[in-house]
């Protein structure tokens, strides 16, 4: 029997029916946690085009439909360009969405064990709620609080903004940053939490994060296209943090020895909770046998040392690098190129096309992250290479405009999501399978920095690309 199943069952004998019920509850709980954790993050990216248009619509109606390429009455201040450009790239929203997450993922694995899981989840719920509230009311209330920023700051953008417009943008990005904190802290915490349960909860988590993409992007697209304003749509989504709290505190069945409100250092080690029943190839590999024995003894008597964690990070490079590359390519596409791929002869407006790009991408992510139940991929570098091919193809399609139809872009974006989702879920599955028991909790949290690092680099790269195309 799997060690993790022993952990979750506890010392007492549990009937088969009760164990099956617990497994179902835990799988469902992690699916919902994945869904809720990524929901706000996805919604902010789906709403990026609208967030940057709030100064035109004052967030009370749908954004003014963007006209086609080569038209001069574009409805924004970049109408001299042959592209229908926002004054600021949607990469601005992407960076606000990912930088707090990146900072958390870089630093938190070294100290987060001192914060009880219950406190972490409450923080995620609070910041997710704040993100929806701040963004939804940014253009109505916060303008009077911030006041005007200096004119010289407003003129820094490629297409100069009024100070009032920049006020709205800054506060909207503040709300997006709350979503980022919630998502980043939640991801590394819940990935670490999987080691206390049977291994199949990782499949539930991966599928749930993919489901967040579909649910978030589709719900935002559907509600706004049905006539609700972006503000009302965001307020409706305040239900999501409530579901997260219910899933964690009520639905999950924790091991008897799991201490919800105490720090990791006060909990018994995993090795004292259950025996290792199968061999795993550890990431922490050293040539010096003496040092290995010291590491082994340290792991049995207490938490990992800082030196141990650095050695584990060294072994994680073969997972972190391909994860960063695949996410760099796909988010360079999503936030740097897709807003420039507008087809004027299609029935959908520019804003609607952008939303459905994001929705189809998330559908691809959901399908591939759910596929871990039936297929596992070990050639993860190939997924990164294929994603880079997609980025190059769409870059040249923006420049030369050779793609004939928006429907072809829809297919490419769906395929892009399949690659990205497969890379994420298979990489974390391999880490979970190949790490030793005492290393696994730290390794699962630390490896999550890969996707955020790639996303942050893509956001930085998207700014000059957006500026170049909008200057044409």
N, C-alpha and C positions, 0 to 999 in steps of 0.2 A: 504493500500500500504506500502511496506517495506520502512523504513526510508532512507536507503541508496539509494533507487531509487529516493526518493524526493531530496536527496542531489545532485544526478547526473543530475536531470532534471532542477534544478534551480528554481527561483521564477516565471519565465514566463511560460505560458501555452505552452506545447509542444505537437504537434500532435502525434498521435499514430504511424504513419509511421516514423516520425523523431525520436521518442523515440526508435523504433525498430532498426533503422539504427545506432543510438548511441550505443545501447546495443551490436549490432553485432560488431561494430568497437572496443568497449572496450573489449569484449571477445576475439576478434582476437588479439588486441594489447597485452593483458596480456598473451595470449598463446605464442605469439612471444617473449615477454619479458622473459617468463619462459624458452623458448627454447634457446634464446641467452645467458641468464644469466648462465645457467648450461653447456653450450656447451664447453667452454674452459676447465672447470673442468673435464668433462667427457673425453674429448680428451686426457688430460694429463694422466689420469689413464689408458686409453686404450693404450697410447703410453709408459707406464711405462717400459715395457719389452724392447722396442727399445731405450728409453732414457738411460737405464743402459747398453745397448749394443753398444752405439755410439763409444766407444773407439776402438771397433773391426772393425766396418764398416765405421768409419769416416763420417757417416750420408750421404753417397753418393749413397749407394745401399741398398737393403733390408737387414735386419739383417741375419747373417749366420744361416740357419735353425739348430735348436737345435736337436741333435740326441736323441735317446731314453734312457730310464733308463738302468742302468747296463753297459753302453758303456763307454769306456775310452777316446775316441776322441771327447769329448763334445764341443770343440771349445771355452771353457772358462777356467778360471783358477781354477775352482772347479771340475776338471775332476776326482779327487780321490773319489768323492762321488757317491753313487748309484743314486742320484738325479741330474738332469741337472739344476744346480743352477747358478744364476747370483752371482757375487762377493758380491753384496749388494741386500737385499730383496727389492722387489717393494714397500714395506712399507716405504722406504726412500722417494719415490715420493709421497706416500700417506700423510706422515707427512708434507712434504713441501707444499702439496696441501691444508691441513686442518688447520695447526697451525695458519696461519694468519687469516683465517676465524673464528676460535675459539676465538682468541683474540678480533677481531672486534665484534663478537656477544656477548661476555661477557661485553664489555665496552660501545659499541656504543648506546645501548638503553637508556643509562642515559644522553647522550649529543647530540645524532644525530638529535634531533628535532631543534637544533640550526643551522643545515646545510640545506639549501634549497634543495628540491628534484631535481631540475635541475642540481645543482652542483654535487650531488651524482651520477646521471646518467652519466654525463660527466666523472667523475672519473672512473666509471665502464668501460666505453667505452675505455678510455685511457689505463687502466691497462690490459684489455683483449687483446688489440692490442699489448702491450709490451710483454705479455706472449708468444704469437705466434712467435714474432720476435726473442726474446732472445733464446727460446728453439731451434728454427729452425737453428739458426746460431751459437749455442754454441760451436760446435766442430771445426768450421772453422775460426772464428774471435776471440772469447773471450779468447782462450788459450794464445794468445800473450799479451793480456791485463793483465790477472791475474798473469802470471808467475808461478813458481813452489811453491807449499806449502811445509812445512817441511816434511822430510821423516818420522819422528815419527808419524805425523798425518796420512800419507798414510798407515802405518802399523797397525792402530787401527782396521781395518776391519777383519772379520773372515777369509776372503780370501784376503791377502794384495793386494792393488792396487798400480799401479805406480802413481807417482805424476801427470803425464800428464792425466791419467785416472780420477783422483780425481778432477783435474781442470775442466774437462768437466762435471763431475757429479755435482759439486758445482754450476756452472753457469746454467746448465739445471734446477737444483732445484730452482735457483733464478727466472727463467722464470715461473716455476710452481707456485711459490709463488705469482707472479703477477696475475696469473689466480685465485688463492685463494682469494686475496684481492677483485678482481672484483666480484667473485661469492658470497662471504660473505656479502659485502656491498650491492650488488644488492638484495640478498634474503631478508635481513631484511628490506630494503627500499621498495621493491615492495610488500611484505606482509603487511607492514604498509599502503602502498598506497591503498590497496584494500578497506579500510574502507571508502574511499571517493566515491566509486562506488557501483553499485548494487551487491548484494551478489553473483550473478552467475559468476562474474569475478574470484572468487577464484577457481572455477572449471576449468576455462580457464588457470589460472596460474599453477595449479597442473598438468593438462594435458600437458602443454607446457614444464614444467620441466622434465616430463617423456619422452616427445618427444625429448628433448635434449639428453637424454641417447641413444635413438635409433639412432637419426641422427648423433650424435658425434661418437659413437662407430662404427656404421655401415659404415659411410663415411670413417673413418680412416682405418677400416679393408679392405673395398672394394678398396680404392684408392691405399693403399700400396700393396695389393695382386695383383692389376692390373698392377703394375710395377713402380708406382711413389715412389720416395724416401720419407722417413718420413719428410725430410726438405721441399720438394715441397708441400707435403700434408698439412703441417701446414701453409705454406704461402697461399695456396688456401683458407684456413679457415679464413683469414683476413676479408672476406666479412661479417662474423658474427657480429662483433662490429658495423659495419655500419647499419646492419638491426636493431640492438638494438636501435640505436639512432633514426632511422626513425620511429620505432614502438612507441617509447615514445613521441617524439616531434611532430609527424605528425599524427599518427593513432589514438591515444587516444583522447577522447573528455572529457576534464576536466570540473568540475563544475565551474560556473561563479565566485564563491567566492574563488576558489583555487588559491593561490599565488605561482607561479612557482619559482620565484627567490628571495623570501623573507623567513625568518626563520619561523619556526612553531610558535614561541612566538608572531609574529606579525599577525598571522592569527586568525580569529574568531574561537571559539571552535565549535566542531561538534554540540553541543546542541543548539548553536545559528543559525546553518545552517538548522536544521530540527527538527521536533518534534519526540519523541520516540513513535512509533505506536504499539509496542508489548513488552511484558515483556521478559526480558532476565535474567537468573540466573547469577549474577555477581560473578567473581572470588574473588573480594575484599570483604571478609566476616569477620566481627568483632562481638564479643559478646557485646562489649561496645557500646550501642546505641548512646551515646554522641559522641564518636569518629567517628561513622558512619555518624552522621549529619555533623561533621566537615569536613570529607572527601567529603561528597556530596556538601557542600558549596564551598570547595576549587576547586572541579572539575568544578563547574558552573562559577567560577570567574577567573580561570586561569589554567595553565598546572598542571599536577600531580606533587606533591612534591616527594622528594627522599623517604620519609617515605611511601607514597602511593605506589610507585613502588616496594618497598621491600615487602609490604603486597600482592601486586599482584603476585610477584614472588613466594611467599609462596603458594598461591592458584594454581599456575601453575605446581607445583611439580607432580601432578597426570598425567600431560601430558608430561612433560619433561623427567621423568624417563623412562617410556616405550619407548619413542622415542629414548633416548640414548641407551637403551638396544638392541632394534631391529637393530640399526645402528652399534653398536659394533659387534654384531654377524655377520651381513652380510659383513662388511668390513674386519673383521678378515678372513672370507672366501675368499673374493675377492683378498686381497692383501697379505695374509699370507699363504693361502693354494693352491689357484688355480694355481699359477706358478709352484707348485710342483706336480700337477696332469697332468703328461704328458704320453700319450699312444703311444709307439713307433710303434705299428702296424697300427696306423691310417694313413690316407693319408695326414693329415695336419702336418706341422712342429710344433715344440714347440711354436714358436712365433705366428703362426697362430692359434693354439689351444687357447692360452692365449687371443688373440684378440677376438675370437668368444665366449669364456666364458663371457668376458665383454659385448659383443654385446647382447647375449641372456639374460643376467641379466638385461640389460637396456630395452629390449623388455618387460620383465615381469613388470618392474617398470612403463613403459608407459601404459600398459594395465590397471594396477590397479589404477594408478593415474587418468586415464580418467574415471574409473568406478564410480567416485563420481557423475556423471551426473545421474546414474540410481540406485546406491546402496550405502548405508551408514552403516558403521560398528561402533558399540559403544564398543564392547568387545576388546579394543585395547591391553590389556595385553596378550590375547591369541596369538595375532600376534607376540609379543615379545618372548613368550615361544616357539612357533613353529620355529621361526628363530634360537633360541639357539639350538634346536634339530638338525636343518640343520648343524650348525657349528660343533657340536659333531660328527655327522655322517661323515662329510667330513674330520675331523681331523683324525679319526680312519681309514678312507679309504686311507689317505696319508701314515699313519704309516704301515698299514698291506697290502695295495694295493689289496684289495679284490674286488673292482669294476671292472667288466669285460670289459667295453667299454666306450669310450669317449662320446658316445651318451647318456648313462645313466647320466653322469655328466652334459651334456647339459640340460637334463630335470630337474635335481635338481637345477641347477643354474637359470633356468627360473622360477621355483617355488619360489626360494629365492627372485627374483626380484618382484614377485607378492606380497609377504608378506611385503617387505620393502616399496614398493610404496603405498600399502593400509594403512599402519601405518602412513605414512607421511601425506597423503591428508586428512584422516579422523580425525587425531588429530588436524590439523589446522582448519578444518571445525567445529569441536566441540568448539574450542577456539573462533572462530568467532561468533558462535551461542550463547555461554553461557556468554560472557563478556558484561558488560555494555558499552554504547557508548563511554564514556570518557576514559575507560580503554583499549578499543580494540586496538587502534593503538600501544600502548606500549606493550600490551600482545602478539600481533602477532609477533613483532620484538624480544621480549625477549625469547619466547618459541623456536625460531629457534636455540638457543644454544644447544638444546638437541641432534640433529643429529650430529653436529660438535664435541661435547664432546664425544659421543660414537665412532665416527670415529677416533678421536685422541687416545683414549685408545686402540682401535683395532690396530692402527699403532704401538704403543709401545709394545703391546703384540706380534705382528707378528715378531719382530726382534729376540727374543730368540727362537721362534718356528722355524724360518728360519735357524738360526744358528745350532740348534740341528739337524734338518733333514739333512742339508748339511754336517754335520760332520760325518754322518753315512757311 
